[in-house]
Amino acid sequence: MFPQRTPRFEAFIEPARAYPQIWRLCAAIAIIAVSYFSFTLLVFFFVGVIQVATGIDFQLLGAAAPKFDSPYAMLALLVTFAGVTLGVWLAVRLLHKRGLLTVFGPNLKVLWRQVSKTAHIIVPLFTFFLVLNVMFNPPVSYVEFFRWALWLPLALPLLLIQTSAEEILFRGYLMQQLAARFSSRWVWMVLPSVAFGLMHYNPAELGSNVWLVVIDTAIVGIIAADLTARSGTLGPAITFHFFNNLFAMFLMSVDGSMIGLALYVTPYTAADTETLRSLLLVDIVFNLVGYLIYARIMTRRGL
């Protein structure tokens, strides 16, 4: 399934070859972590200022475990991911003497063309799987349609910031630096994907299904890594991640947390252990089958 190291991928990792030392990678991870947490604190500070000035309750401050079940809370959450991109920019500039655009790939014109090609395949696939999900699990209306539509012009760019930030870090910076230092796919493809999966480790909310969620997310990470390795740019991975989150966070979300911008929510919650476990297994199968279909189509089209 996974491709060999093609000329496209070698060109993608070329900017990382100048400074591939592991100590630089470790220092960069520290910079990115500090940047993200500092930026998040800054966002929460401004949330507090806005709440005092306007009386709007973001439902974030003072909560031990924010649920992000309001549009304001979701927008604030999405904004925090800009701290990841800022951290990567600082890391590549200070430690690797290169610019942030080198993380996206060597040819931005090709990147935009790949975004378009990927969207034309991903959107119908996700729509098909969403329709199947709705047929077997009729959703419950959550955000009123016109209110939801009014939020979209602001929410969609912030969703792009969130999904791009994760791809810039995991499939961009980490994948480039590890591939410049190690030849094994287990290191440069699988290791960042496992780290991506572990980011979603939340036993307080997911209970006994937490490791199944980690595995499901890690598989999504491997798919995104494979997309990047085949194409030599972040374009397809960002597109895949964007529409995946768009469908999962804005159209039909699992009832519970992060539903503040969801048009519909599922008739079950994360606390419904058996139901969620079955659906996670189905989701893993859908992801793998969907990607095999996608890869076959894109191979025919020369991606």
C-alpha positions in Angstrom: 0.0 0.0 0.0 2.7 2.5 1.0 4.9 4.0 -1.7 8.6 3.9 -2.0 10.6 7.0 -1.5 9.9 8.6 -4.8 11.6 11.7 -6.4 8.6 13.7 -5.3 9.1 12.7 -1.6 12.8 13.2 -1.8 12.2 16.8 -3.1 9.7 17.3 -0.2 12.3 16.4 2.5 15.3 18.1 0.8 15.0 21.3 2.9 15.3 19.2 6.1 18.6 17.6 5.0 20.8 20.6 5.9 20.1 20.4 9.7 18.8 16.9 10.4 20.3 16.5 13.9 18.0 14.9 16.5 18.9 17.5 19.1 17.5 20.2 16.8 14.3 18.1 16.5 13.9 17.8 20.3 14.6 21.5 20.8 12.0 22.3 18.1 9.3 20.1 19.8 10.0 22.1 23.0 9.6 25.4 21.1 6.4 24.2 19.5 4.9 23.0 22.8 5.8 26.3 24.5 4.4 28.3 21.6 1.1 26.3 21.6 0.5 26.6 25.4 1.5 30.2 25.6 -0.8 31.1 22.7 -3.6 29.1 24.3 -3.2 31.1 27.5 -3.2 34.3 25.5 -6.5 33.2 23.8 -8.1 32.4 27.1 -6.9 35.8 28.4 -8.7 37.6 25.6 -11.7 35.4 26.1 -11.9 36.7 29.7 -11.5 40.3 28.5 -14.3 39.8 25.9 -16.6 38.1 28.5 -16.2 41.1 30.9 -16.7 43.7 28.1 -19.7 42.0 26.4 -21.2 39.7 28.9 -20.9 36.8 26.4 -20.3 33.5 28.3 -17.8 31.4 26.3 -18.3 28.5 28.8 -14.6 28.0 29.0 -13.2 29.9 32.0 -13.5 28.1 35.3 -14.5 24.8 33.8 -12.4 21.8 34.8 -13.1 20.1 31.5 -14.6 22.5 28.9 -17.2 20.8 26.6 -17.0 23.3 23.8 -20.7 23.1 23.3 -21.2 26.7 22.2 -20.0 28.4 19.0 -17.9 30.9 21.0 -16.1 28.1 22.7 -15.5 26.2 19.5 -14.1 29.3 17.7 -11.7 29.9 20.7 -10.6 26.3 20.5 -9.9 26.5 16.8 -7.9 29.8 17.2 -5.5 28.2 19.7 -4.0 26.0 16.9 -2.4 29.0 15.4 0.1 28.6 18.2 1.2 25.3 16.7 1.9 27.0 13.3 3.7 29.8 15.1 5.8 27.3 16.9 6.8 25.4 13.8 7.7 28.7 12.1 9.9 29.7 15.0 11.5 26.2 15.1 12.4 26.0 11.4 13.6 29.5 11.3 15.8 29.3 14.5 17.0 25.7 14.3 16.9 24.8 10.7 17.6 28.1 8.9 14.6 27.7 6.5 11.2 29.2 6.0 7.8 27.9 6.9 6.8 27.5 3.3 9.4 24.8 2.9 7.3 22.6 5.2 4.4 22.6 2.6 6.5 21.2 -0.3 8.8 22.5 -3.0 6.1 23.6 -5.4 3.1 25.6 -4.1 1.4 25.7 -7.6 1.3 21.9 -7.6 0.0 21.9 -4.0 -3.0 24.0 -5.0 -3.7 21.8 -8.0 -3.6 18.7 -5.7 -6.0 20.4 -3.3 -8.5 20.7 -6.1 -8.0 17.1 -7.3 -8.2 15.7 -3.8 -11.4 17.6 -2.9 -13.2 16.3 -6.0 -12.7 12.8 -4.7 -12.8 13.2 -0.9 -16.1 15.2 -0.8 -18.2 12.5 -2.6 -16.6 9.8 -0.5 -17.3 11.5 2.8 -20.8 12.5 1.7 -21.5 8.8 0.9 -20.3 7.6 4.3 -22.2 10.4 6.0 -25.4 9.4 4.3 -24.9 5.8 5.4 -24.3 7.0 8.9 -27.5 9.0 8.9 -29.5 6.1 7.5 -28.4 3.8 10.4 -28.1 6.5 13.1 -30.6 9.3 12.4 -29.1 12.5 13.9 -30.6 15.1 16.2 -30.7 18.8 15.2 -28.4 20.9 17.4 -27.6 24.3 16.0 -30.5 26.0 14.1 -29.6 26.1 10.4 -29.6 29.9 9.8 -27.6 30.5 13.0 -25.2 27.7 11.9 -24.9 29.3 8.4 -24.1 32.7 9.8 -21.2 31.2 11.8 -19.6 29.4 8.8 -17.8 32.4 7.2 -15.8 32.8 10.4 -15.7 29.1 11.4 -14.4 27.7 8.1 -11.2 29.8 8.0 -10.5 28.9 11.6 -11.1 25.2 10.8 -8.5 25.5 8.0 -6.1 27.0 10.6 -6.7 24.1 12.9 -6.3 21.3 10.3 -3.4 23.0 8.6 -1.6 23.4 11.9 -1.8 19.7 12.6 -0.6 18.8 9.1 2.2 21.3 9.2 3.5 19.8 12.4 2.9 16.0 11.9 3.0 15.5 8.2 5.2 18.5 7.4 7.9 19.3 9.9 8.1 16.0 11.8 7.9 13.9 8.7 10.5 15.9 6.9 13.0 16.0 9.7 12.6 12.3 10.5 12.8 11.2 6.9 16.0 13.3 6.4 17.6 11.4 9.3 16.1 7.9 9.0 15.2 5.7 6.0 12.6 3.4 7.7 8.9 4.2 7.2 8.3 3.0 10.7 10.1 6.2 11.9 9.2 8.9 9.5 5.6 7.7 8.6 4.3 5.7 11.5 6.0 7.4 14.5 4.4 10.9 13.8 1.0 9.2 13.1 1.2 7.4 16.5 2.0 10.7 18.2 -1.0 12.2 16.4 -3.2 9.4 17.7 -2.0 9.9 21.2 -2.9 13.5 21.1 -6.5 12.3 21.2 -6.1 10.2 24.3 -8.9 11.4 26.6 -10.0 8.6 29.0 -12.2 10.9 31.0 -14.5 11.4 28.1 -14.0 8.2 26.1 -13.6 5.6 28.9 -12.8 2.1 27.7 -12.9 3.2 24.0 -10.0 5.6 24.4 -7.4 3.3 22.8 -9.7 2.5 19.9 -10.0 6.3 19.3 -6.2 6.6 19.4 -5.9 3.7 16.9 -8.6 5.2 14.6 -6.9 8.6 14.7 -3.4 7.1 14.2 -4.8 5.3 11.0 -6.1 8.7 9.8 -2.6 10.0 10.4 -1.0 7.2 8.4 -3.3 7.9 5.6 -2.4 11.6 5.6 1.3 10.6 5.8 0.9 8.3 2.8 -0.9 11.1 0.9 2.1 13.4 1.6 4.6 10.8 0.7 2.9 10.1 -2.7 2.3 13.7 -3.6 5.4 15.5 -2.2 3.3 18.3 -0.7 0.9 18.9 2.2 -2.0 19.7 -0.2 -3.8 16.4 -0.2 -3.3 15.8 3.5 -4.6 19.2 4.5 -7.6 18.7 2.2 -8.4 15.3 3.6 -8.0 16.5 7.2 -10.1 19.6 6.5 -13.1 17.8 5.1 -12.8 15.0 7.7 -13.1 17.6 10.5 -15.8 19.6 8.6 -18.0 16.6 8.4 -17.2 15.4 12.0 -17.4 18.8 13.7 -19.7 21.0 11.7 -22.2 18.6 10.1 -22.7 15.7 12.5 -20.7 15.4 15.7 -20.8 12.8 18.5 -23.0 14.3 21.2 -21.0 15.5 24.1 -18.0 17.7 23.6 -16.9 19.9 20.7 -20.4 20.2 19.3 -20.7 24.0 19.5 -20.8 24.4 15.7 -22.5 21.1 14.8 -25.6 21.3 12.6 -26.6 17.8 14.0 -25.4 15.5 16.7 -25.6 11.8 17.0 -28.4 10.1 19.0 -25.7 8.6 21.2 -22.9 10.1 23.3 -19.3 9.1 24.0 -20.6 7.6 27.2 -22.6 5.0 25.2 -19.6 2.6 25.3 -20.9 -0.3 23.2 -22.5 1.8 20.5 -19.4 4.0 20.2 -17.1 0.9 20.0 -19.1 -0.6 17.2 -19.2 2.7 15.3 -15.4 3.3 15.8 -14.7 -0.2 14.3 -17.0 0.7 11.3 -15.2 4.1 11.0 -11.8 2.3 10.8 -13.1 0.1 8.0 -14.6 3.1 6.2 -11.3 5.0 6.4 -9.3 2.1 5.0 -11.8 1.3 2.2 -12.3 4.9 1.4 -8.6 5.5 1.1 -8.0 2.4 -1.1 -10.7 3.8 -3.4 -9.1 7.3 -3.3 -5.6 5.9 -3.9 -6.7 3.8 -6.9 -8.4 6.8 -8.5 -5.5 9.2 -7.9 -3.0 6.6 -9.2 -5.0 6.5 -12.5 -5.0 10.3 -12.6 -1.2 10.4 -12.1 -0.9 11.8 -8.5 
